Amino acid sequence: MTLYGRRRANNALYLALSWTATGIGLAILFLILWTLLSNGIPALGTDLFVENTPPPGGRGGIANAIFGSLVMTGIATLVGTPVGVLTGTYLAEFGAASRIASAVRFINDVLLSAPSIIIGLFVYGLLVVPLHHFSGWSRSPSSSCRSWCAPPRTCCGWCRQACARPPSRSARRSGR
């Protein structure tokens, strides 16, 4: 067999193996989807959204989980967003070449690129382990950390664009 023939045979073999693996993977995914839909659709109803979570085996809903998620997200947004916006404004306005601004940008980039699970584990070790008590409130600091990392990037760009724009005609007339 020539080199070209061996390459074609290997290509056909690996192509068949790839299609087989794809078929097996899709079959497993459709089996999971079928199980989810066949068990989940009968459980849908208004009680799912308005009743509290029951003990295992009981009927009930997830109202407390929905409420808790909304509260934790709200706290994280209220705490994290102002910090992020103020940090971005500082970096754009005053942090052109200072060492502190460089350090803040570096730390912000590291936190922004860190996976959420790493930040969550750090907060878990910082709050839950020493206090010997787990609660939903422990998630708020990790979420607020995520929400104060993104605004400096955006805010810094906005402030730079606003400062680079020439003044409007009315501003030039009034002497501002």
C-alpha positions in Angstrom: 0.0 0.0 0.0 1.3 3.4 -0.9 1.7 6.3 1.5 -1.4 8.0 0.0 -3.4 4.8 0.4 -2.4 4.4 4.1 -3.4 8.0 4.8 -6.8 7.5 3.1 -7.3 4.3 5.2 -6.3 6.1 8.4 -8.5 9.0 7.5 -11.5 6.7 6.9 -10.9 4.8 10.1 -10.6 7.9 12.3 -13.5 9.6 10.5 -15.7 6.5 11.3 -14.5 6.5 14.9 -15.3 10.2 15.2 -18.8 9.7 13.8 -19.3 6.8 16.2 -18.2 8.8 19.2 -20.4 11.7 18.1 -23.4 9.3 17.8 -22.8 7.8 21.2 -22.4 11.3 22.8 -25.6 12.6 21.1 -27.5 9.4 22.2 -26.5 10.0 25.8 -27.4 13.7 25.6 -30.8 12.9 24.1 -31.4 10.2 26.8 -30.6 12.8 29.5 -32.9 15.3 27.8 -35.7 12.7 27.5 -35.4 11.8 31.2 -35.4 15.5 32.1 -38.5 16.3 30.1 -40.5 13.2 31.0 -39.9 13.7 34.7 -39.9 17.5 34.7 -42.9 18.5 32.6 -45.4 16.8 35.0 -43.8 18.8 37.9 -44.4 22.2 36.3 -47.2 24.2 37.9 -47.8 27.3 39.9 -46.9 25.5 43.2 -43.4 25.1 41.9 -42.9 28.9 42.0 -45.0 29.8 45.1 -44.4 27.1 47.7 -41.3 26.6 49.8 -38.9 23.6 49.4 -40.3 20.5 51.1 -38.3 17.8 52.8 -37.1 15.0 50.4 -39.9 13.1 48.9 -42.6 15.8 49.5 -44.3 18.0 47.0 -43.5 21.7 47.0 -41.7 24.4 45.2 -38.6 26.5 45.0 -39.9 29.9 46.1 -37.3 30.3 48.8 -34.5 29.5 46.4 -35.8 32.1 43.9 -36.2 34.7 46.6 -32.7 33.9 48.0 -31.1 34.2 44.6 -32.7 37.5 44.0 -31.7 38.9 47.4 -28.0 37.7 47.0 -27.8 39.1 43.5 -29.3 42.4 44.6 -26.8 42.7 47.5 -23.9 41.8 45.3 -25.0 44.4 42.7 -25.6 47.1 45.3 -22.2 46.5 46.9 -20.1 45.7 43.8 -21.2 48.1 41.1 -20.4 51.4 42.9 -17.0 50.1 43.9 -16.4 49.1 40.3 -17.6 52.4 38.8 -15.6 54.4 41.2 -12.5 52.3 40.6 -12.9 52.7 36.8 -13.4 56.5 37.2 -10.2 56.7 39.4 -8.2 54.7 36.8 -9.4 56.9 33.9 -9.1 60.3 35.6 -6.2 60.0 38.0 -4.4 56.8 37.4 -2.6 57.5 34.2 0.9 56.3 35.2 0.9 55.9 38.9 2.2 52.7 40.6 -1.1 52.3 42.5 -3.1 52.5 39.4 -0.9 49.9 37.7 -1.3 47.6 40.7 -5.1 48.1 40.8 -5.3 47.3 37.0 -3.3 44.2 37.5 -5.4 43.0 40.4 -8.5 43.8 38.5 -7.3 41.8 35.5 -6.4 38.8 37.7 -9.8 38.9 39.4 -11.6 39.3 36.1 -9.9 36.3 34.6 -10.2 34.1 37.7 -13.0 31.5 37.4 -16.0 32.1 39.6 -15.4 28.8 41.5 -12.0 30.0 42.6 -13.4 33.2 44.0 -16.2 31.2 45.6 -13.7 28.8 47.3 -11.7 31.8 48.5 -14.8 33.4 50.1 -15.8 30.0 51.5 -12.4 29.7 53.2 -12.6 33.3 54.4 -16.2 33.4 55.7 -17.8 29.9 56.1 -14.9 27.9 57.5 -13.9 30.3 60.4 -17.5 31.1 61.3 -18.6 27.4 61.2 -21.8 28.4 59.6 -23.0 28.1 56.0 -25.6 30.5 54.7 -26.7 32.0 51.5 -25.2 35.4 52.6 -21.8 33.9 52.0 -22.4 34.0 48.3 -22.9 37.8 48.2 -19.2 38.7 48.7 -18.0 36.5 45.9 -20.7 37.8 43.5 -19.9 41.4 44.5 -16.3 40.7 43.8 -17.3 39.5 40.3 -19.4 42.6 39.8 -16.7 45.1 40.9 -14.2 43.6 38.4 -16.0 44.3 35.2 -17.0 48.0 35.6 -13.5 49.4 35.8 -12.7 48.1 32.3 -15.9 49.6 30.9 -15.8 52.8 33.0 -12.2 53.5 32.2 -12.9 53.3 28.5 -16.0 55.5 28.7 -14.1 58.1 30.7 -11.2 58.2 28.3 -13.6 58.6 25.4 -15.5 61.4 27.1 -12.2 63.2 28.0 -10.8 62.8 24.5 -14.0 64.3 22.8 -13.7 67.9 21.9 -16.1 70.3 23.8 -19.4 71.0 22.2 -20.3 74.3 20.5 -22.4 75.4 23.5 -19.6 74.6 25.9 -17.1 76.6 23.8 -19.5 79.6 23.8 -20.0 79.6 27.5 -16.2 79.3 28.2 -16.3 75.9 29.8 
